Amino acid sequence: PSADVAGLLDRLAAKLGADKVNWPQWRETHKPERVEQRVDALHGTPTAAPALLRDRPLRLLTPAEEVRVIYAVPEGPPSQFNWRRVTYKTTRHTGPERIAPEWWRDRPGTRLRDYYKVEVEGGQRFWLYREGVIYDGRGAEPRWFLHGLFA
């Protein structure tokens, strides 16, 4: 980092504690919740985020929160869903973006995910995924989760 940034990092570490001063380092992985790890800013160097992350939400819920789908086309996004006791009606969507399980890391039976960017009445934008597809031979009915919030 530049001298100005290094000075700022030193001041922040002195005020907040060195363990509180960090920045993201990016990992090559399929799973959105595993892409970012935090590294010590005093000894590491920042890396540019992968291009793929430019289309991802600013806020990722970890863990993703299950939503109750009120209506969905079998292979499409929900027309309505309930999250934290509020019902949302979808007005627009893009997707799916299919993310496969990491077979070398995930436990047996882990299902693929189909992600959708969903805009609802009122303008809020969410990143939802359906875990599993109907008749994939890997378990019960697909389940829906809210994984991120767009700004």
CNS distance restraints for C-alpha pairs under 8 A (distance, minus, plus):
assign (resid   1 and name CA) (resid   5 and name CA) 5.83 0.50 0.50
assign (resid   1 and name CA) (resid   6 and name CA) 5.95 0.50 0.50
assign (resid   1 and name CA) (resid  45 and name CA) 7.00 0.50 0.50
assign (resid   2 and name CA) (resid   6 and name CA) 6.07 0.50 0.50
assign (resid   3 and name CA) (resid   7 and name CA) 6.05 0.50 0.50
assign (resid   4 and name CA) (resid   8 and name CA) 6.25 0.50 0.50
assign (resid   5 and name CA) (resid   9 and name CA) 6.11 0.50 0.50
assign (resid   6 and name CA) (resid  10 and name CA) 6.20 0.50 0.50
assign (resid   6 and name CA) (resid  42 and name CA) 7.68 0.50 0.50
assign (resid   7 and name CA) (resid  11 and name CA) 6.27 0.50 0.50
assign (resid   8 and name CA) (resid  12 and name CA) 6.12 0.50 0.50
assign (resid   9 and name CA) (resid  13 and name CA) 6.02 0.50 0.50
assign (resid   9 and name CA) (resid  21 and name CA) 7.07 0.50 0.50
assign (resid   9 and name CA) (resid  41 and name CA) 7.25 0.50 0.50
assign (resid   9 and name CA) (resid  42 and name CA) 6.65 0.50 0.50
assign (resid  10 and name CA) (resid  14 and name CA) 6.17 0.50 0.50
assign (resid  10 and name CA) (resid  42 and name CA) 7.45 0.50 0.50
assign (resid  11 and name CA) (resid  15 and name CA) 6.21 0.50 0.50
assign (resid  12 and name CA) (resid  16 and name CA) 5.72 0.50 0.50
assign (resid  12 and name CA) (resid  17 and name CA) 7.31 0.50 0.50
assign (resid  12 and name CA) (resid  18 and name CA) 7.77 0.50 0.50
assign (resid  12 and name CA) (resid  21 and name CA) 6.86 0.50 0.50
assign (resid  13 and name CA) (resid  17 and name CA) 4.61 0.50 0.50
assign (resid  13 and name CA) (resid  18 and name CA) 4.32 0.50 0.50
assign (resid  13 and name CA) (resid  19 and name CA) 7.59 0.50 0.50
assign (resid  13 and name CA) (resid  20 and name CA) 7.07 0.50 0.50
assign (resid  13 and name CA) (resid  21 and name CA) 6.01 0.50 0.50
assign (resid  14 and name CA) (resid  18 and name CA) 6.94 0.50 0.50
assign (resid  16 and name CA) (resid  20 and name CA) 6.23 0.50 0.50
assign (resid  16 and name CA) (resid  21 and name CA) 7.62 0.50 0.50
assign (resid  17 and name CA) (resid  21 and name CA) 7.20 0.50 0.50
assign (resid  18 and name CA) (resid  40 and name CA) 7.83 0.50 0.50
assign (resid  18 and name CA) (resid  42 and name CA) 7.61 0.50 0.50
assign (resid  19 and name CA) (resid  40 and name CA) 7.08 0.50 0.50
assign (resid  21 and name CA) (resid  40 and name CA) 6.43 0.50 0.50
assign (resid  21 and name CA) (resid  41 and name CA) 5.78 0.50 0.50
assign (resid  21 and name CA) (resid  42 and name CA) 7.40 0.50 0.50
assign (resid  22 and name CA) (resid  38 and name CA) 6.02 0.50 0.50
assign (resid  22 and name CA) (resid  39 and name CA) 5.31 0.50 0.50
assign (resid  22 and name CA) (resid  40 and name CA) 4.60 0.50 0.50
assign (resid  22 and name CA) (resid  41 and name CA) 4.28 0.50 0.50
assign (resid  22 and name CA) (resid  42 and name CA) 7.51 0.50 0.50
assign (resid  23 and name CA) (resid  38 and name CA) 5.47 0.50 0.50
assign (resid  23 and name CA) (resid  39 and name CA) 5.71 0.50 0.50
assign (resid  23 and name CA) (resid  40 and name CA) 6.85 0.50 0.50
assign (resid  23 and name CA) (resid  41 and name CA) 5.76 0.50 0.50
assign (resid  23 and name CA) (resid  46 and name CA) 6.69 0.50 0.50
assign (resid  24 and name CA) (resid  36 and name CA) 6.01 0.50 0.50
assign (resid  24 and name CA) (resid  37 and name CA) 5.64 0.50 0.50
assign (resid  24 and name CA) (resid  38 and name CA) 4.67 0.50 0.50
assign (resid  24 and name CA) (resid  39 and name CA) 6.25 0.50 0.50
assign (resid  24 and name CA) (resid  46 and name CA) 6.92 0.50 0.50
assign (resid  24 and name CA) (resid  47 and name CA) 7.61 0.50 0.50
assign (resid  25 and name CA) (resid  36 and name CA) 5.87 0.50 0.50
assign (resid  25 and name CA) (resid  37 and name CA) 5.39 0.50 0.50
assign (resid  25 and name CA) (resid  38 and name CA) 5.99 0.50 0.50
assign (resid  25 and name CA) (resid  39 and name CA) 6.44 0.50 0.50
assign (resid  25 and name CA) (resid  46 and name CA) 6.59 0.50 0.50
assign (resid  25 and name CA) (resid  47 and name CA) 6.09 0.50 0.50
assign (resid  26 and name CA) (resid  35 and name CA) 5.63 0.50 0.50
assign (resid  26 and name CA) (resid  36 and name CA) 4.93 0.50 0.50
assign (resid  26 and name CA) (resid  37 and name CA) 6.43 0.50 0.50
assign (resid  26 and name CA) (resid  47 and name CA) 7.19 0.50 0.50
assign (resid  26 and name CA) (resid  48 and name CA) 7.98 0.50 0.50
assign (resid  26 and name CA) (resid  49 and name CA) 6.48 0.50 0.50
assign (resid  26 and name CA) (resid  50 and name CA) 7.49 0.50 0.50
assign (resid  27 and name CA) (resid  34 and name CA) 7.33 0.50 0.50
assign (resid  27 and name CA) (resid  35 and name CA) 4.98 0.50 0.50
assign (resid  27 and name CA) (resid  36 and name CA) 6.26 0.50 0.50
assign (resid  27 and name CA) (resid  37 and name CA) 7.44 0.50 0.50
assign (resid  28 and name CA) (resid  35 and name CA) 6.56 0.50 0.50
assign (resid  29 and name CA) (resid  34 and name CA) 6.62 0.50 0.50
assign (resid  29 and name CA) (resid  35 and name CA) 5.93 0.50 0.50
assign (resid  29 and name CA) (resid 102 and name CA) 7.97 0.50 0.50
assign (resid  30 and name CA) (resid  34 and name CA) 7.87 0.50 0.50
assign (resid  30 and name CA) (resid  35 and name CA) 7.72 0.50 0.50
assign (resid  30 and name CA) (resid  99 and name CA) 6.43 0.50 0.50
assign (resid  30 and name CA) (resid 100 and name CA) 7.02 0.50 0.50
assign (resid  30 and name CA) (resid 101 and name CA) 7.24 0.50 0.50
assign (resid  30 and name CA) (resid 102 and name CA) 6.71 0.50 0.50
assign (resid  31 and name CA) (resid  35 and name CA) 6.66 0.50 0.50
assign (resid  31 and name CA) (resid  99 and name CA) 7.33 0.50 0.50
assign (resid  31 and name CA) (resid 101 and name CA) 7.55 0.50 0.50
assign (resid  31 and name CA) (resid 102 and name CA) 7.68 0.50 0.50
assign (resid  33 and name CA) (resid  60 and name CA) 7.57 0.50 0.50
assign (resid  33 and name CA) (resid  62 and name CA) 6.85 0.50 0.50
assign (resid  33 and name CA) (resid  63 and name CA) 7.98 0.50 0.50
assign (resid  39 and name CA) (resid  44 and name CA) 6.61 0.50 0.50
assign (resid  40 and name CA) (resid  44 and name CA) 5.79 0.50 0.50
assign (resid  41 and name CA) (resid  45 and name CA) 6.76 0.50 0.50
assign (resid  41 and name CA) (resid  46 and name CA) 7.74 0.50 0.50
assign (resid  49 and name CA) (resid  53 and name CA) 6.60 0.50 0.50
assign (resid  50 and name CA) (resid  54 and name CA) 7.62 0.50 0.50
assign (resid  52 and name CA) (resid  56 and name CA) 7.37 0.50 0.50
assign (resid  56 and name CA) (resid 150 and name CA) 7.75 0.50 0.50
assign (resid  57 and name CA) (resid 126 and name CA) 7.91 0.50 0.50
assign (resid  57 and name CA) (resid 127 and name CA) 7.01 0.50 0.50
assign (resid  57 and name CA) (resid 148 and name CA) 5.57 0.50 0.50
assign (resid  57 and name CA) (resid 149 and name CA) 5.47 0.50 0.50
assign (resid  57 and name CA) (resid 150 and name CA) 4.51 0.50 0.50
assign (resid  57 and name CA) (resid 151 and name CA) 7.24 0.50 0.50
assign (resid  58 and name CA) (resid 148 and name CA) 7.42 0.50 0.50
assign (resid  58 and name CA) (resid 149 and name CA) 6.55 0.50 0.50
assign (resid  58 and name CA) (resid 150 and name CA) 5.66 0.50 0.50
assign (resid  58 and name CA) (resid 151 and name CA) 6.42 0.50 0.50
assign (resid  59 and name CA) (resid 148 and name CA) 5.47 0.50 0.50
assign (resid  59 and name CA) (resid 149 and name CA) 5.24 0.50 0.50
assign (resid  59 and name CA) (resid 150 and name CA) 6.66 0.50 0.50
assign (resid  59 and name CA) (resid 151 and name CA) 7.98 0.50 0.50
assign (resid  60 and name CA) (resid  64 and name CA) 7.81 0.50 0.50
assign (resid  60 and name CA) (resid 147 and name CA) 5.82 0.50 0.50
assign (resid  60 and name CA) (resid 148 and name CA) 4.27 0.50 0.50
assign (resid  60 and name CA) (resid 149 and name CA) 6.56 0.50 0.50
assign (resid  61 and name CA) (resid  65 and name CA) 7.15 0.50 0.50
assign (resid  61 and name CA) (resid 146 and name CA) 7.57 0.50 0.50
assign (resid  61 and name CA) (resid 147 and name CA) 5.18 0.50 0.50
assign (resid  61 and name CA) (resid 148 and name CA) 5.48 0.50 0.50
assign (resid  61 and name CA) (resid 149 and name CA) 7.92 0.50 0.50
assign (resid  62 and name CA) (resid 147 and name CA) 7.39 0.50 0.50
assign (resid  63 and name CA) (resid 147 and name CA) 7.57 0.50 0.50
assign (resid  64 and name CA) (resid 145 and name CA) 5.95 0.50 0.50
assign (resid  64 and name CA) (resid 146 and name CA) 5.62 0.50 0.50
assign (resid  64 and name CA) (resid 147 and name CA) 4.48 0.50 0.50
assign (resid  64 and name CA) (resid 148 and name CA) 7.65 0.50 0.50
assign (resid  65 and name CA) (resid 145 and name CA) 5.28 0.50 0.50
assign (resid  65 and name CA) (resid 146 and name CA) 5.25 0.50 0.50
assign (resid  65 and name CA) (resid 147 and name CA) 6.56 0.50 0.50
assign (resid  66 and name CA) (resid  83 and name CA) 7.66 0.50 0.50
assign (resid  66 and name CA) (resid 143 and name CA) 7.52 0.50 0.50
assign (resid  66 and name CA) (resid 144 and name CA) 5.83 0.50 0.50
assign (resid  66 and name CA) (resid 145 and name CA) 4.15 0.50 0.50
assign (resid  66 and name CA) (resid 146 and name CA) 6.21 0.50 0.50
assign (resid  67 and name CA) (resid  81 and name CA) 6.51 0.50 0.50
assign (resid  67 and name CA) (resid  82 and name CA) 5.70 0.50 0.50
assign (resid  67 and name CA) (resid  83 and name CA) 5.14 0.50 0.50
assign (resid  67 and name CA) (resid  84 and name CA) 7.99 0.50 0.50
assign (resid  67 and name CA) (resid 144 and name CA) 5.63 0.50 0.50
assign (resid  67 and name CA) (resid 145 and name CA) 5.24 0.50 0.50
assign (resid  67 and name CA) (resid 146 and name CA) 6.41 0.50 0.50
assign (resid  68 and name CA) (resid  81 and name CA) 5.56 0.50 0.50
assign (resid  68 and name CA) (resid  82 and name CA) 5.03 0.50 0.50
assign (resid  68 and name CA) (resid  83 and name CA) 6.76 0.50 0.50
assign (resid  68 and name CA) (resid 144 and name CA) 7.00 0.50 0.50
assign (resid  69 and name CA) (resid  78 and name CA) 6.17 0.50 0.50
assign (resid  69 and name CA) (resid  80 and name CA) 6.23 0.50 0.50
assign (resid  69 and name CA) (resid  81 and name CA) 4.31 0.50 0.50
assign (resid  69 and name CA) (resid  82 and name CA) 6.33 0.50 0.50
assign (resid  69 and name CA) (resid 144 and name CA) 6.97 0.50 0.50
assign (resid  70 and name CA) (resid  78 and name CA) 7.24 0.50 0.50
assign (resid  70 and name CA) (resid  79 and name CA) 7.37 0.50 0.50
assign (resid  70 and name CA) (resid  80 and name CA) 5.30 0.50 0.50
assign (resid  70 and name CA) (resid  81 and name CA) 5.25 0.50 0.50
assign (resid  70 and name CA) (resid  82 and name CA) 7.20 0.50 0.50
assign (resid  71 and name CA) (resid  78 and name CA) 5.56 0.50 0.50
assign (resid  71 and name CA) (resid  79 and name CA) 5.46 0.50 0.50
assign (resid  71 and name CA) (resid  80 and name CA) 5.67 0.50 0.50
assign (resid  71 and name CA) (resid  81 and name CA) 7.27 0.50 0.50
assign (resid  72 and name CA) (resid  76 and name CA) 6.43 0.50 0.50
assign (resid  72 and name CA) (resid  77 and name CA) 5.88 0.50 0.50
assign (resid  72 and name CA) (resid  78 and name CA) 4.05 0.50 0.50
assign (resid  72 and name CA) (resid  79 and name CA) 5.60 0.50 0.50
assign (resid  72 and name CA) (resid  80 and name CA) 7.43 0.50 0.50
assign (resid  73 and name CA) (resid  77 and name CA) 6.70 0.50 0.50
assign (resid  73 and name CA) (resid  78 and name CA) 6.84 0.50 0.50
assign (resid  73 and name CA) (resid  79 and name CA) 7.97 0.50 0.50
assign (resid  74 and name CA) (resid 134 and name CA) 7.57 0.50 0.50
assign (resid  75 and name CA) (resid 133 and name CA) 7.53 0.50 0.50
assign (resid  76 and name CA) (resid  96 and name CA) 7.73 0.50 0.50
assign (resid  77 and name CA) (resid  93 and name CA) 7.55 0.50 0.50
assign (resid  77 and name CA) (resid 116 and name CA) 6.62 0.50 0.50
assign (resid  77 and name CA) (resid 118 and name CA) 7.96 0.50 0.50
assign (resid  78 and name CA) (resid  90 and name CA) 7.12 0.50 0.50
assign (resid  79 and name CA) (resid  89 and name CA) 6.00 0.50 0.50
assign (resid  79 and name CA) (resid  90 and name CA) 5.15 0.50 0.50
assign (resid  79 and name CA) (resid  91 and name CA) 7.92 0.50 0.50
assign (resid  80 and name CA) (resid  87 and name CA) 6.87 0.50 0.50
assign (resid  80 and name CA) (resid  88 and name CA) 5.51 0.50 0.50
assign (resid  80 and name CA) (resid  89 and name CA) 4.43 0.50 0.50
assign (resid  80 and name CA) (resid  90 and name CA) 5.80 0.50 0.50
assign (resid  81 and name CA) (resid  87 and name CA) 5.66 0.50 0.50
assign (resid  81 and name CA) (resid  88 and name CA) 5.44 0.50 0.50
assign (resid  81 and name CA) (resid  89 and name CA) 6.78 0.50 0.50
assign (resid  82 and name CA) (resid  86 and name CA) 5.36 0.50 0.50
assign (resid  82 and name CA) (resid  87 and name CA) 4.28 0.50 0.50
assign (resid  82 and name CA) (resid  88 and name CA) 6.18 0.50 0.50
assign (resid  83 and name CA) (resid  87 and name CA) 6.55 0.50 0.50
assign (resid  83 and name CA) (resid  88 and name CA) 7.78 0.50 0.50
assign (resid  83 and name CA) (resid 146 and name CA) 7.98 0.50 0.50
assign (resid  88 and name CA) (resid 120 and name CA) 6.11 0.50 0.50
assign (resid  88 and name CA) (resid 121 and name CA) 7.03 0.50 0.50
assign (resid  89 and name CA) (resid 120 and name CA) 5.34 0.50 0.50
assign (resid  89 and name CA) (resid 121 and name CA) 5.94 0.50 0.50
assign (resid  90 and name CA) (resid 118 and name CA) 6.46 0.50 0.50
assign (resid  90 and name CA) (resid 119 and name CA) 5.83 0.50 0.50
assign (resid  90 and name CA) (resid 120 and name CA) 4.31 0.50 0.50
assign (resid  90 and name CA) (resid 121 and name CA) 6.54 0.50 0.50
assign (resid  91 and name CA) (resid 118 and name CA) 7.67 0.50 0.50
assign (resid  91 and name CA) (resid 119 and name CA) 5.78 0.50 0.50
assign (resid  91 and name CA) (resid 120 and name CA) 5.08 0.50 0.50
assign (resid  91 and name CA) (resid 121 and name CA) 6.07 0.50 0.50
assign (resid  92 and name CA) (resid 118 and name CA) 5.95 0.50 0.50
assign (resid  92 and name CA) (resid 119 and name CA) 5.12 0.50 0.50
assign (resid  92 and name CA) (resid 120 and name CA) 6.89 0.50 0.50
assign (resid  93 and name CA) (resid 116 and name CA) 6.58 0.50 0.50
assign (resid  93 and name CA) (resid 117 and name CA) 5.41 0.50 0.50
assign (resid  93 and name CA) (resid 118 and name CA) 4.39 0.50 0.50
assign (resid  93 and name CA) (resid 119 and name CA) 6.03 0.50 0.50
assign (resid  94 and name CA) (resid 116 and name CA) 5.74 0.50 0.50
assign (resid  94 and name CA) (resid 117 and name CA) 5.24 0.50 0.50
assign (resid  94 and name CA) (resid 118 and name CA) 6.74 0.50 0.50
assign (resid  95 and name CA) (resid 114 and name CA) 7.84 0.50 0.50
assign (resid  95 and name CA) (resid 115 and name CA) 6.43 0.50 0.50
assign (resid  95 and name CA) (resid 116 and name CA) 4.70 0.50 0.50
assign (resid  95 and name CA) (resid 117 and name CA) 6.47 0.50 0.50
assign (resid  96 and name CA) (resid 114 and name CA) 5.34 0.50 0.50
assign (resid  96 and name CA) (resid 115 and name CA) 5.16 0.50 0.50
assign (resid  96 and name CA) (resid 116 and name CA) 5.14 0.50 0.50
assign (resid  97 and name CA) (resid 114 and name CA) 5.53 0.50 0.50
assign (resid  97 and name CA) (resid 115 and name CA) 4.98 0.50 0.50
assign (resid  97 and name CA) (resid 116 and name CA) 6.66 0.50 0.50
assign (resid  98 and name CA) (resid 112 and name CA) 7.20 0.50 0.50
assign (resid  98 and name CA) (resid 113 and name CA) 5.71 0.50 0.50
assign (resid  98 and name CA) (resid 114 and name CA) 4.46 0.50 0.50
assign (resid  98 and name CA) (resid 115 and name CA) 6.24 0.50 0.50
assign (resid  99 and name CA) (resid 112 and name CA) 5.99 0.50 0.50
assign (resid  99 and name CA) (resid 113 and name CA) 5.20 0.50 0.50
assign (resid  99 and name CA) (resid 114 and name CA) 6.36 0.50 0.50
assign (resid  99 and name CA) (resid 115 and name CA) 7.59 0.50 0.50
assign (resid 100 and name CA) (resid 111 and name CA) 7.48 0.50 0.50
assign (resid 100 and name CA) (resid 112 and name CA) 4.63 0.50 0.50
assign (resid 100 and name CA) (resid 113 and name CA) 6.39 0.50 0.50
assign (resid 101 and name CA) (resid 106 and name CA) 6.69 0.50 0.50
assign (resid 101 and name CA) (resid 110 and name CA) 6.42 0.50 0.50
assign (resid 101 and name CA) (resid 111 and name CA) 6.32 0.50 0.50
assign (resid 101 and name CA) (resid 112 and name CA) 5.45 0.50 0.50
assign (resid 101 and name CA) (resid 113 and name CA) 7.81 0.50 0.50
assign (resid 102 and name CA) (resid 106 and name CA) 5.64 0.50 0.50
assign (resid 103 and name CA) (resid 107 and name CA) 7.62 0.50 0.50
assign (resid 103 and name CA) (resid 108 and name CA) 7.98 0.50 0.50
assign (resid 106 and name CA) (resid 110 and name CA) 6.38 0.50 0.50
assign (resid 109 and name CA) (resid 138 and name CA) 5.55 0.50 0.50
assign (resid 109 and name CA) (resid 139 and name CA) 7.13 0.50 0.50
assign (resid 110 and name CA) (resid 138 and name CA) 7.57 0.50 0.50
assign (resid 111 and name CA) (resid 131 and name CA) 6.01 0.50 0.50
assign (resid 111 and name CA) (resid 132 and name CA) 4.94 0.50 0.50
assign (resid 111 and name CA) (resid 138 and name CA) 6.75 0.50 0.50
assign (resid 112 and name CA) (resid 131 and name CA) 5.92 0.50 0.50
assign (resid 112 and name CA) (resid 132 and name CA) 5.28 0.50 0.50
assign (resid 112 and name CA) (resid 133 and name CA) 7.69 0.50 0.50
assign (resid 113 and name CA) (resid 129 and name CA) 6.00 0.50 0.50
assign (resid 113 and name CA) (resid 130 and name CA) 5.55 0.50 0.50
assign (resid 113 and name CA) (resid 131 and name CA) 4.61 0.50 0.50
assign (resid 113 and name CA) (resid 132 and name CA) 5.98 0.50 0.50
assign (resid 114 and name CA) (resid 129 and name CA) 5.22 0.50 0.50
assign (resid 114 and name CA) (resid 130 and name CA) 5.24 0.50 0.50
assign (resid 114 and name CA) (resid 131 and name CA) 6.72 0.50 0.50
assign (resid 114 and name CA) (resid 132 and name CA) 7.75 0.50 0.50
assign (resid 115 and name CA) (resid 127 and name CA) 6.78 0.50 0.50
assign (resid 115 and name CA) (resid 128 and name CA) 5.61 0.50 0.50
assign (resid 115 and name CA) (resid 129 and name CA) 4.14 0.50 0.50
assign (resid 115 and name CA) (resid 130 and name CA) 6.60 0.50 0.50
assign (resid 116 and name CA) (resid 127 and name CA) 5.79 0.50 0.50
assign (resid 116 and name CA) (resid 128 and name CA) 5.29 0.50 0.50
assign (resid 116 and name CA) (resid 129 and name CA) 6.02 0.50 0.50
assign (resid 117 and name CA) (resid 125 and name CA) 6.97 0.50 0.50
assign (resid 117 and name CA) (resid 126 and name CA) 5.90 0.50 0.50
assign (resid 117 and name CA) (resid 127 and name CA) 4.80 0.50 0.50
assign (resid 117 and name CA) (resid 128 and name CA) 6.51 0.50 0.50
assign (resid 118 and name CA) (resid 125 and name CA) 5.57 0.50 0.50
assign (resid 118 and name CA) (resid 126 and name CA) 5.23 0.50 0.50
assign (resid 118 and name CA) (resid 127 and name CA) 6.26 0.50 0.50
assign (resid 118 and name CA) (resid 128 and name CA) 7.08 0.50 0.50
assign (resid 119 and name CA) (resid 123 and name CA) 6.06 0.50 0.50
assign (resid 119 and name CA) (resid 124 and name CA) 5.75 0.50 0.50
assign (resid 119 and name CA) (resid 125 and name CA) 4.40 0.50 0.50
assign (resid 119 and name CA) (resid 126 and name CA) 6.44 0.50 0.50
assign (resid 120 and name CA) (resid 124 and name CA) 5.68 0.50 0.50
assign (resid 120 and name CA) (resid 125 and name CA) 6.48 0.50 0.50
assign (resid 124 and name CA) (resid 150 and name CA) 7.65 0.50 0.50
assign (resid 125 and name CA) (resid 149 and name CA) 6.26 0.50 0.50
assign (resid 125 and name CA) (resid 150 and name CA) 5.41 0.50 0.50
assign (resid 125 and name CA) (resid 151 and name CA) 7.61 0.50 0.50
assign (resid 126 and name CA) (resid 146 and name CA) 7.04 0.50 0.50
assign (resid 126 and name CA) (resid 147 and name CA) 7.79 0.50 0.50
assign (resid 126 and name CA) (resid 148 and name CA) 5.89 0.50 0.50
assign (resid 126 and name CA) (resid 149 and name CA) 4.79 0.50 0.50
assign (resid 126 and name CA) (resid 150 and name CA) 6.00 0.50 0.50
assign (resid 127 and name CA) (resid 146 and name CA) 5.99 0.50 0.50
assign (resid 127 and name CA) (resid 147 and name CA) 5.62 0.50 0.50
assign (resid 127 and name CA) (resid 148 and name CA) 4.81 0.50 0.50
assign (resid 127 and name CA) (resid 149 and name CA) 6.14 0.50 0.50
assign (resid 127 and name CA) (resid 150 and name CA) 7.45 0.50 0.50
assign (resid 128 and name CA) (resid 144 and name CA) 7.05 0.50 0.50
assign (resid 128 and name CA) (resid 145 and name CA) 5.63 0.50 0.50
assign (resid 128 and name CA) (resid 146 and name CA) 4.47 0.50 0.50
assign (resid 128 and name CA) (resid 147 and name CA) 5.77 0.50 0.50
assign (resid 128 and name CA) (resid 148 and name CA) 7.17 0.50 0.50
assign (resid 129 and name CA) (resid 144 and name CA) 5.70 0.50 0.50
assign (resid 129 and name CA) (resid 145 and name CA) 5.39 0.50 0.50
assign (resid 129 and name CA) (resid 146 and name CA) 6.51 0.50 0.50
assign (resid 129 and name CA) (resid 147 and name CA) 7.13 0.50 0.50
assign (resid 130 and name CA) (resid 142 and name CA) 6.30 0.50 0.50
assign (resid 130 and name CA) (resid 143 and name CA) 5.61 0.50 0.50
assign (resid 130 and name CA) (resid 144 and name CA) 4.47 0.50 0.50
assign (resid 130 and name CA) (resid 145 and name CA) 6.47 0.50 0.50
assign (resid 131 and name CA) (resid 142 and name CA) 5.43 0.50 0.50
assign (resid 131 and name CA) (resid 143 and name CA) 5.26 0.50 0.50
assign (resid 131 and name CA) (resid 144 and name CA) 6.15 0.50 0.50
assign (resid 131 and name CA) (resid 145 and name CA) 7.63 0.50 0.50
assign (resid 132 and name CA) (resid 136 and name CA) 7.04 0.50 0.50
assign (resid 132 and name CA) (resid 138 and name CA) 7.73 0.50 0.50
assign (resid 132 and name CA) (resid 141 and name CA) 7.51 0.50 0.50
assign (resid 132 and name CA) (resid 142 and name CA) 4.78 0.50 0.50
assign (resid 132 and name CA) (resid 143 and name CA) 7.03 0.50 0.50
assign (resid 133 and name CA) (resid 141 and name CA) 7.53 0.50 0.50
assign (resid 133 and name CA) (resid 142 and name CA) 5.62 0.50 0.50
assign (resid 134 and name CA) (resid 141 and name CA) 6.29 0.50 0.50
assign (resid 134 and name CA) (resid 142 and name CA) 6.37 0.50 0.50
